[in-house]
Amino acid sequence: MMSFFIYKLVLVLIVFTITLLVAAYSTYAERKVAAFLQDRVGPDRAGPFGILQPLADGLKFIMKEEIIPVVSNKLLFVLGPCIAMMTALMAGVVIPWGSTLLINGQEYAMQITDINIGILYVFGVVSIGVYGIMIGGWASNNKFSLLGAVRASAQMISYEIAMGLSLIALIIMTGTLSLGEITAQQAGGVGGNWNFWNVVYQPVGFLIFLVCAFAECNRTPFDLPECETELVGGYHTEYSSMKLGFYLFAEYINMFISSAVIATLYFGGYNFPFMNDLGLSHNTVSILGALAMFGKVAFFIFFFMWIRWTIPRFRYDQLMHLGWRVLIPLAIVNIVLTGLVMILFR
């Protein structure tokens, strides 16, 4: 029992560290991707190829002066970015980052906890995250911040409905809310062939979920809450130092977790083609599976960045129209079709 708790504690620390590192170096990767797409060099001063740029940025945030507006609600002003950062970090505990490891003859899952309502847990934590944005925008007592907060709350409510409906079809098909079980079902039996991944059976649900993930993360073309052309900086206009850093970090952590959830739900998670036919030891296959999982996550993070520097943002009325009048009806149709297929072919 003691070894189990030690393993879980070590796993928590590893996931926490990896999450922060990925969030930090996503800022570097985003600049490099933008530079590549725009035929520029990008960061190249801090260390070889600018590899130390995230550390320089973090040090800058820590050393900057803390400014709290006199007319703000000081308690809520500090609480807002804390909620955003905390909820972003909480979402990763139910994601299966790999299969199991054999240690002293006992199997340990590379998942902090596999609760039977994992999808609902992720939705619940993500829904709480919007309060960090709303509280921060309102507490700033700034009209631009308030408009950004209102936009964020309306946007997340709208797109969470379509996202939830897209997952209902997946839940009907898999019969479970556990992320661990959904991943295990995509192993495909002998060979772990890719055609057993859920994206093959739910392509429409995947597209709806992907679009909603962009909106949930406030990423372009859905970055209306922090639209600098209209709202200066949106909900974090009045923030400085590490409080601003928390908001920016939370956005990149949410992007990382969203990519992990997409990979888990629709692309087999830690499963990869012919993983059971390699003839390697159990632990080796599990480690390769974890690397495959992070490879899929890295691809989707790149996709997030690619879209940001390729597609211009929508107008706010177009954002609402897409959410309420396109994605939600499409998700409902997908649920009906999935139900009919399940009834007719089972």
C-alpha positions as CSV (number, residue, x, y, z in Angstrom):
1,M,0.0,0.0,0.0
2,M,2.8,2.4,0.9
3,S,4.5,1.7,-2.5
4,F,1.2,2.5,-4.3
5,F,1.0,5.9,-2.6
6,I,4.6,6.6,-3.3
7,Y,4.1,5.7,-7.0
8,K,1.0,8.0,-7.2
9,L,2.9,10.8,-5.6
10,V,5.8,10.5,-8.0
11,L,3.3,10.3,-10.9
12,V,1.6,13.5,-9.7
13,L,4.9,15.3,-9.6
14,I,6.0,14.0,-13.0
15,V,2.7,15.1,-14.6
16,F,2.7,18.4,-12.9
17,T,6.3,19.1,-14.0
18,I,5.7,17.9,-17.6
19,T,2.5,20.1,-17.8
20,L,4.4,23.2,-16.7
21,L,7.4,22.5,-19.0
22,V,5.0,21.9,-22.0
23,A,3.2,25.2,-21.2
24,A,6.4,27.1,-20.9
25,Y,8.0,25.7,-24.1
26,S,4.7,26.1,-26.0
27,T,5.3,29.8,-25.8
28,Y,8.7,29.2,-27.5
29,A,7.2,26.8,-30.0
30,E,4.4,29.2,-30.9
31,R,6.9,32.0,-31.7
32,K,9.0,29.6,-33.8
33,V,5.9,28.3,-35.6
34,A,4.8,31.9,-36.3
35,A,8.2,32.8,-37.5
36,F,8.3,29.7,-39.8
37,L,4.9,30.5,-41.3
38,Q,5.9,34.2,-41.8
39,D,9.4,33.5,-43.1
40,R,11.1,34.9,-40.0
41,V,13.7,33.6,-37.5
42,G,11.9,33.9,-34.2
43,P,13.6,34.0,-30.8
44,D,17.3,33.3,-31.1
45,R,19.0,35.4,-28.4
46,A,18.5,33.5,-25.1
47,G,20.6,30.4,-25.5
48,P,21.3,28.3,-28.6
49,F,18.4,28.8,-31.1
50,G,16.6,30.8,-28.3
51,I,15.9,27.6,-26.3
52,L,16.2,29.5,-23.0
53,Q,13.6,32.1,-24.0
54,P,10.8,30.6,-21.8
55,L,13.1,30.8,-18.8
56,A,13.9,34.5,-19.6
57,D,10.1,35.2,-20.0
58,G,9.4,33.5,-16.6
59,L,12.1,35.5,-14.9
60,K,10.8,38.7,-16.4
61,F,7.2,37.9,-15.1
62,I,8.5,37.2,-11.6
63,M,10.6,40.4,-11.4
64,K,8.0,42.8,-12.9
65,E,6.3,45.2,-10.6
66,E,2.9,44.0,-9.2
67,I,0.3,46.6,-10.1
68,I,-3.2,46.3,-8.5
69,P,-5.6,49.1,-9.7
70,V,-6.9,51.3,-6.8
71,V,-10.5,51.0,-7.9
72,S,-10.3,47.2,-8.3
73,N,-11.7,44.5,-5.9
74,K,-8.3,43.5,-4.6
75,L,-9.3,40.0,-3.2
76,L,-11.1,38.9,-6.4
77,F,-8.4,40.6,-8.5
78,V,-5.8,38.2,-7.0
79,L,-8.3,35.2,-6.9
80,G,-9.1,35.3,-10.6
81,P,-5.7,34.2,-12.1
82,C,-5.3,31.7,-9.2
83,I,-8.6,29.9,-10.2
84,A,-7.7,29.9,-13.9
85,M,-4.3,28.3,-13.1
86,M,-5.5,25.8,-10.6
87,T,-8.4,24.5,-12.7
88,A,-6.1,24.2,-15.7
89,L,-3.7,22.0,-13.7
90,M,-6.5,19.8,-12.2
91,A,-7.8,18.5,-15.5
92,G,-4.8,16.3,-16.3
93,V,-5.3,13.8,-13.4
94,V,-7.8,11.6,-15.2
95,I,-5.9,11.3,-18.5
96,P,-4.2,8.0,-19.1
97,W,-0.7,9.0,-20.2
98,G,0.3,5.4,-20.8
99,S,-0.6,1.8,-20.2
100,T,0.8,0.1,-17.1
101,L,4.3,-0.5,-15.7
102,L,5.4,-3.7,-14.0
103,I,7.4,-2.9,-10.9
104,N,8.4,-5.8,-8.6
105,G,5.7,-7.9,-10.2
106,Q,2.9,-5.5,-9.6
107,E,1.2,-3.4,-12.3
108,Y,0.9,0.4,-11.9
109,A,-1.2,2.5,-14.2
110,M,0.3,5.6,-15.8
111,Q,-2.8,7.5,-14.8
112,I,-3.2,9.4,-11.6
113,T,-6.8,8.3,-11.1
114,D,-9.3,6.5,-13.4
115,I,-12.7,7.5,-12.1
116,N,-15.7,6.1,-13.8
117,I,-17.0,9.6,-14.7
118,G,-13.7,10.9,-16.1
119,I,-15.3,12.9,-18.9
120,L,-17.7,14.6,-16.5
121,Y,-14.8,15.5,-14.3
122,V,-12.9,17.2,-17.1
123,F,-16.1,19.1,-18.1
124,G,-16.6,20.1,-14.5
125,V,-13.1,21.4,-14.0
126,V,-13.1,23.2,-17.3
127,S,-16.4,24.9,-16.5
128,I,-15.0,26.2,-13.2
129,G,-12.0,27.7,-15.1
130,V,-14.3,30.3,-16.8
131,Y,-14.9,31.8,-13.3
132,G,-11.3,32.8,-13.1
133,I,-11.7,34.8,-16.3
134,M,-15.1,36.3,-15.2
135,I,-13.9,37.2,-11.7
136,G,-10.6,38.7,-13.1
137,G,-12.4,40.8,-15.7
138,W,-15.1,42.0,-13.3
139,A,-12.7,42.7,-10.4
140,S,-10.5,44.9,-12.6
141,N,-13.2,47.6,-12.8
142,N,-12.2,48.2,-16.4
143,K,-14.7,48.3,-19.2
144,F,-12.5,46.5,-21.6
145,S,-11.8,43.8,-19.0
146,L,-15.5,43.4,-18.3
147,L,-16.4,43.1,-22.0
148,G,-13.7,40.4,-22.4
149,A,-15.0,38.5,-19.3
150,V,-18.6,38.7,-20.6
151,R,-17.5,37.5,-24.0
152,A,-15.5,34.6,-22.5
153,S,-18.4,33.4,-20.3
154,A,-21.0,33.6,-23.2
155,Q,-18.5,31.9,-25.6
156,M,-17.7,29.0,-23.2
157,I,-21.4,28.4,-22.3
158,S,-22.3,28.3,-26.0
159,Y,-19.5,25.9,-27.1
160,E,-19.6,23.7,-24.0
161,I,-23.1,22.6,-25.1
162,A,-22.0,21.6,-28.5
163,M,-18.9,19.9,-27.1
164,G,-21.0,17.9,-24.6
165,L,-23.5,16.9,-27.3
166,S,-20.6,15.7,-29.5
167,L,-19.4,13.5,-26.7
168,I,-22.8,12.0,-26.1
169,A,-22.5,10.1,-29.4
170,L,-19.1,8.8,-28.3
171,I,-20.5,7.7,-25.0
172,I,-23.3,5.9,-26.7
173,M,-20.8,4.1,-28.8
174,T,-18.3,3.2,-26.1
175,G,-20.8,2.7,-23.2
176,T,-18.5,4.4,-20.6
177,L,-17.4,7.7,-19.2
178,S,-14.0,6.5,-18.1
179,L,-11.1,7.8,-20.1
180,G,-9.1,4.7,-19.2
181,E,-11.8,2.4,-20.6
182,I,-12.3,4.5,-23.7
183,T,-8.5,4.3,-24.4
184,A,-8.4,0.6,-23.8
185,Q,-11.3,0.0,-26.2
186,Q,-9.2,1.6,-29.0
187,A,-6.4,-0.9,-28.6
188,G,-8.0,-2.9,-31.5
189,G,-7.1,-6.3,-30.2
190,V,-4.1,-8.0,-31.9
191,G,-1.9,-5.4,-33.5
192,G,-3.6,-2.3,-32.1
193,N,-4.5,-1.3,-35.6
194,W,-5.3,2.4,-36.2
195,N,-8.7,1.7,-37.8
196,F,-10.1,0.9,-34.4
197,W,-9.6,4.5,-33.2
198,N,-12.8,6.4,-32.5
199,V,-12.1,9.1,-35.0
200,V,-13.0,6.5,-37.7
201,Y,-16.5,5.9,-36.2
202,Q,-17.1,9.5,-35.0
203,P,-15.6,11.9,-37.6
204,V,-18.3,14.5,-37.2
205,G,-18.1,14.3,-33.4
206,F,-14.4,14.8,-33.6
207,L,-14.7,17.9,-35.8
208,I,-17.3,19.4,-33.5
209,F,-15.2,18.6,-30.5
210,L,-12.0,20.1,-32.1
211,V,-13.8,23.3,-33.1
212,C,-15.2,23.6,-29.6
213,A,-11.8,23.0,-28.0
214,F,-10.5,26.0,-29.9
215,A,-13.3,28.1,-28.5
216,E,-12.9,26.7,-24.9
217,C,-9.2,27.6,-25.0
218,N,-9.8,31.1,-26.3
219,R,-7.6,30.3,-29.3
220,T,-7.7,32.0,-32.7
221,P,-10.1,32.2,-34.5
222,F,-12.1,32.2,-31.3
223,D,-10.0,34.6,-29.2
224,L,-12.7,37.2,-28.9
225,P,-12.3,37.6,-25.1
226,E,-8.8,39.0,-25.5
227,C,-9.2,40.6,-28.9
228,E,-6.5,43.3,-28.8
229,T,-8.0,45.2,-31.8
230,E,-11.1,45.9,-29.8
231,L,-10.5,45.3,-26.1
232,V,-6.8,46.2,-25.7
233,G,-6.0,42.8,-23.9
234,G,-9.5,41.7,-22.8
235,Y,-10.0,40.3,-19.4
236,H,-6.3,40.5,-18.4
237,T,-5.8,44.2,-19.5
238,E,-5.1,45.4,-16.0
239,Y,-2.9,42.5,-14.9
240,S,0.9,42.5,-14.7
241,S,3.7,40.4,-13.3
242,M,3.0,36.8,-12.4
243,K,-0.8,37.3,-12.3
244,L,-0.7,38.0,-16.0
245,G,1.7,35.1,-16.3
246,F,-0.8,32.8,-14.6
247,Y,-3.5,33.7,-17.2
248,L,-1.1,33.2,-20.1
249,F,0.2,29.9,-18.6
250,A,-3.4,28.7,-18.0
251,E,-4.2,29.2,-21.7
252,Y,-1.2,27.0,-22.8
253,I,-2.0,24.4,-20.1
254,N,-5.6,24.2,-21.3
255,M,-4.3,23.8,-24.9
256,F,-2.0,21.0,-23.7
257,I,-4.9,19.2,-21.8
258,S,-7.3,19.7,-24.7
259,S,-4.8,18.1,-27.1
260,A,-4.4,15.2,-24.6
261,V,-8.2,14.7,-24.3
262,I,-8.6,14.8,-28.1
263,A,-5.8,12.2,-28.5
264,T,-7.4,10.1,-25.8
265,L,-11.0,10.2,-27.0
266,Y,-10.5,10.0,-30.7
267,F,-7.0,8.9,-31.6
268,G,-6.3,5.9,-29.3
269,G,-4.4,7.7,-26.6
270,Y,-1.3,5.6,-25.8
271,N,-2.2,2.9,-28.4
272,F,-0.3,2.8,-31.7
273,P,-0.4,0.4,-34.7
274,F,1.0,-3.1,-34.1
275,M,2.1,-2.3,-30.5
276,N,1.3,-5.9,-29.4
277,D,3.3,-7.4,-32.3
278,L,6.7,-5.9,-31.5
279,G,7.9,-8.8,-29.3
280,L,9.2,-6.3,-26.6
281,S,8.8,-6.4,-22.9
282,H,5.7,-5.0,-21.3
283,N,7.4,-2.0,-19.8
284,T,9.1,-1.1,-23.1
285,V,5.8,-1.2,-25.0
286,S,4.2,0.9,-22.2
287,I,7.0,3.5,-22.5
288,L,6.7,3.6,-26.3
289,G,2.9,4.0,-25.8
290,A,3.5,7.0,-23.5
291,L,5.8,8.5,-26.2
292,A,3.2,7.9,-28.8
293,M,0.6,9.7,-26.6
294,F,2.9,12.7,-26.2
295,G,3.6,12.6,-30.0
296,K,-0.1,12.9,-30.7
297,V,-0.4,15.7,-28.2
298,A,2.5,17.5,-29.8
299,F,0.8,17.3,-33.2
300,F,-2.4,18.8,-31.9
301,I,-0.5,21.6,-30.1
302,F,1.2,22.3,-33.4
303,F,-2.2,22.3,-35.1
304,F,-3.6,24.8,-32.5
305,M,-0.6,27.1,-33.4
306,W,-0.9,26.6,-37.1
307,I,-4.6,27.6,-37.1
308,R,-3.8,30.7,-35.0
309,W,-1.3,32.0,-37.5
310,T,-3.3,31.1,-40.6
311,I,-7.0,31.9,-40.0
312,P,-8.2,35.4,-38.9
313,R,-10.6,35.7,-35.9
314,F,-14.4,35.7,-36.4
315,R,-16.7,38.6,-35.5
316,Y,-18.5,38.0,-32.3
317,D,-21.9,37.5,-34.0
318,Q,-20.3,34.9,-36.3
319,L,-18.9,33.2,-33.3
320,M,-22.3,32.9,-31.7
321,H,-24.0,31.9,-35.0
322,L,-21.5,29.1,-35.5
323,G,-22.0,27.8,-31.9
324,W,-25.8,27.9,-31.6
325,R,-27.0,27.5,-35.2
326,V,-24.4,25.2,-36.7
327,L,-22.5,23.1,-34.2
328,I,-25.4,22.3,-31.8
329,P,-27.8,21.2,-34.5
330,L,-25.0,19.2,-36.2
331,A,-24.2,17.5,-32.8
332,I,-27.8,16.6,-32.3
333,V,-28.0,15.0,-35.8
334,N,-24.8,13.1,-35.0
335,I,-26.3,11.7,-31.8
336,V,-29.5,10.6,-33.6
337,L,-27.5,8.9,-36.4
338,T,-25.2,7.2,-33.9
339,G,-28.2,5.9,-32.0
340,L,-29.8,4.5,-35.2
341,V,-26.5,2.8,-36.2
342,M,-26.1,1.3,-32.8
343,I,-29.7,-0.1,-32.9
344,L,-29.5,-1.4,-36.4
345,F,-26.0,-3.0,-36.4
346,R,-25.8,-4.4,-32.9
